[in-house]
Amino acid sequence: MNEEELIKRYEVMTDCWKFLKEHCRIEDSDDYWQRVLYESNKLYEKHGKTAFVKEQVVSVVNELDRYFKEKNGGKTYEQKRSIRN
């Protein structure tokens, strides 16, 4: 890996950190999860839709989901939503 490739990976990881930080106050709402999905797709597109970018972005979204489940008795947002309806 050359210096340019390394810098690109650094930028991806930095943006993923910012994304996690921006969304770490997880909300129990459709609007929140729609924003997460929309912005994760923008991040994926911004960095060229590579396998590396996809893995990093999906990892952050999975972490948000994991944390939500941990705080809600193991239920995903969709499961909680179906209980309410």
Secondary structure, DSSP 8 states (H G I E B T S, - for coil): --HHHHHHHHHHHHHHHHHHHHH-S--SSHHHHHHHHHHHHHHHHHTTS-HHHHHHHHHHHHHHHHHHHHHTTT--HHHHHHHH-
